[in-house]
Amino acid sequence: MNPAAHLNNFSNLVAHWAGSATSPPHLKFSRIDPMVERCGQCHQKEHADWAAGPHGATYRTFFLDPAQNRKEQLSEDCLRCHGMFFEESISHLVAPLDRQGPWVIHGGVCEDSAAIPCLACHQIHSEGVPAGLHPANEEIVEASRELCLPSLAFFDRRDRLSISTVYLPIPRMLDGDRLVKMSPDKRQGMCYQCHSPEWTRQAGSGDDRTGMGVHEGLSCLACHHPHNQSARASCAECHPRLSNCGLDVEKMDTTFRDPKSRHNIHFVKCLDCHPLGVPSPDEIQIH
């Protein structure tokens, strides 16, 4: 039994009864790890998927990577996406702030703590009323279900505030001077908070992975699992085994099959492999 935890819970309960609870309530940095464990007690599969994926990475992974730290010096902006709940500056987290190292984490932070916890993308206290459960005998129309749930929100460390995906913009991306066709899926507005382009808004610049070519117009979540970010089953879920040109889509020369391929799966075009033009169905049958 943890007396401090029970005392904290009791004080929160009293604050709610007295109507003096802060709005919105803020969790201290020291309470983030325990909260993540609580999330996992009910949401076991989601927690396991998150822990196994790239968003389950630790402070050690992001801030003690020698290759990355020598390539780009750690700065305050790193905390916007990696470690957004850390309440101090980057100088209080990692030393030294240079590109030589060796680097150590200090400031009372456990190296194995999650740098992108559940609360980075989910808010606990959201607007509206609980939806409740659908009655077992109710006819459910899937198209009427809400896609963008109120709990989906990006935590902005500057304002210490979770911003709902309803208010997060989807950028107008460019391919040269051409406006890229974008999916209207509001959920991907959260992805763009970190996986964002450079100021030019060019697709593929910076950390952007906006789909172009054969995948233009698809939402991030059309291919990526929301909690472990895996895209392993994405080809099979949409494509027949053979493509229009008769090749197994999973065996094409793209980064889906080989990360070293020059054809990034996010941007691949038919003309990348068919520079002389895409063959007609009749030509394919002849071959």
N, C-alpha and C positions, 0 to 999 in steps of 0.2 A: 504494500500500500504506500502511496506517495502522498503524505500529508499536504505538501505544498500544492500539488495538483488539485486536491479536494478543496483546499482553501481558496484557490483561484477560481474554481468552478462556482463555489458558494458566493464569492464576491460578485461574480458576473450575474448570478441569479438575482441577487439583491438589487443590483443596478437595473436589471430589467423590470423588477417589481416597482422600483422607485421611479421608473421612467427617466433615469439619468444615464442610460447606456449611450455611448458615443455612436454617432451615426455618420459614416459607416464605422463599425467596430474595427479595430486594428489588432492584429496578433503581433506580439513581440517576436523578434528573430529566434529567440530561444524556444518558442512554442511551435515553430514550423515543423520540425522533425516529428515531435509527438503527434501533431495533427495529421501528418501524412500517414503515420501508422494507424491512426483512427480511421482514416479514409479506407485503408486496406482491409479493415475488419469487416466491412460490409461489401465494398466494391472489390472483391478479391481478384476477379479476373482482370479488371481494368488496372488494378494496382500491379499485378504480375506482368501484364503487358507493358505498362509504363516502365517498370524497373528493368525490363529486358531490352528496352529500346534506347535510342540516343538521348531522349529527354530525361532518362533516368540517371544520366551521368552525374558524377560527383564534382565537388570543388577541385579535387586533385586532378581530375581529367581535364578540366577547362583551364586551370590556372597554373598547373605545374608541368605543362607539356613543353619540354625544351625546344623542340623543333618550331612550334608555333610562337613561343616567347622570343626566340631569336629572330624570327621572321617579322614579327610585329610586336612592338612594345605594349605591354598591358596599360590600359587607360581607364578612366572613369566610365566611359561608354560601354566597356565590356559588361559592366554590372546591369545594364539595361535589359539584357536577355539572359545572362549567366550570373545568377546570384542576386536577382532583383530584390530579395527580401533582406539582404545584408544592409544594415542601417547606417554603416559608416562609409568612408571613402575607400577607394581602391588601395590607398597607401596604408590603411589600417588592416587590409586583408592579406596582401602579398608584399614580400620584400625580397630582394631590392627591385625597384621599378626601373629596370634597365634591360638591355638585350644580351647581357653576359651571364647573369645568374651566378651560382645556383639559387633557385628560388624556393622560398618556404612560405607556408601559410601560417599566419598568426592571428591575433585578434580574438582568440578564444573560439575559432571556427574549427569544427571537426572536418578533416580532409575528406571523409567518407560521407558527409552530409549531401543531400540532393541539392544541386544547384538550380534545377528547374522543377520544383515540387508541384503537386496537384494544383495548388492555389495560384500557380502562374497562369493557368488557363481556366480555372473554375472559381467562381465566387460563391461563398457560402450563403451570405445574406443577399438575396437578389430581389428585384422588384416584382410585384404581382402577388398572386395567391397560389398555394400548392395546387397542382393539377389534379391530384388524386388518382386513383386506379380506375381503369376502365372495367365496367361490369363484365362478368364472364360471358353473359349472353348478348352483349352489345355488338351490333354489326359495326366493324371497324373499317373505315375508309382510309387507306394508307395515305392517299394524296392530301388528306386534310390534317394529317399529323403535323405538329410543329417541328420544323427541321432545326431551327436555330434556338436552342433552349436558353432560358434566362440565365442559367448558371454559367454559360460560356462567356468568359470575360478575361481580358488581358490585364495583368497587374502592372500598373505604371509606378515605378519606384520613386519617380520625382514627386508625384502627387500622393503617393501611398494610397492608391485608389484602384479598384478593379473597374475597368471600363467594358461594358457589355459589347458583344459583337454587333449589336444593333447600331451602335454608334461608331464602329470602326470602319473607316473607308476602304474600299477596294481601289487601288491605284489605277490610273489610266496608263497602261503600259504601251511602249513603243517598240517597233521593229524598224529601225531607221526612222523614216518619217511616217511610217504606216502605223495606225492605231491597231493594237492587238485585240482580237476578240476575247473577251473575258467572261468567265462563268459568273452568273449572278449569285452564287452560293455565298451568303454573308459570313459563313464560318471561316472562310479563308482570309477574311480581313484580319483575323488573329495571326495567321501564318505570316502575313506581310509585315507585322510589327518587328519581326526579327529576320525573316528571310526576305530582305528588302533589296531593291536595286540601288544603284548610285543615283545622284541627283538628276542625271539625264533621263531617268525612267526607262532606260533601254532594257528590254527583257534579256535576262542572262547576265547582266552586270551585277557587281557586288555579290551579295548572297542570294540573289533572285533566281527562282527556278520556274518562272511562268511558262506554261506549256506553249509551244509554237509548233509549226509544221503539222504533222499528223495528229498531234495532241492539243492543238490550239482550241481554247474554249472550254477545256476540262477543268473542274475544280481540283485543288490539291487533294481533297478527300475522295475524289473519284478513284484514285490509285493508292493513296497512303492510308493505312489503318490509323484511326485517330489517336490511339494510345501508344502503340509501339512503332508507328511510322513505317512499318513494313509495307513494301509494294510487291512482295513476292508473288501474290496471287492475282495481281492487277491485270496482267495480260489475259489470263485464262477467264477472268470474270467478264471481259468485254469482247474479246476476239474469238473467232473460230480458230482451230489449231493452225490452219493454213491461211496465209494472207492473200490479198488479191493477186500477188505475183507468184503464188504457189509455194512460198517458203513458210516454215514454221516461225511464227513471230518471236518466239522465245529464243530462237537460234540465230536470229538476224544479228548483224555486226553492230550492236549498240551497247551502251554501258549497262543495260539490263543483264546481258550475258557476260560482258567483260568490262570491268570498271576502267580499263585502259583504252577502250575503244574511242576513236575520235568522233563517234556519233553519239552525243549525249541523248539519252532517252527522252529528256524533257523537250529537246529542240529538233529532233530528227525529222527530216523531210524526205519524201520519196525520191527527190532529185539528188539527195546525198549519195544514194546507191545507184541511181539511174541517171547519170549526167547527160545521156543522149536522149532522155525522154522516157517516161513510164510506158512499158509495153502494153499493148491492148490485150483484152481477154483472149482474142483469137490467137495472137502471137504466143501467149502463155501456153495455150492448149497444144500448139504445134510443137513447142519445146518439151 
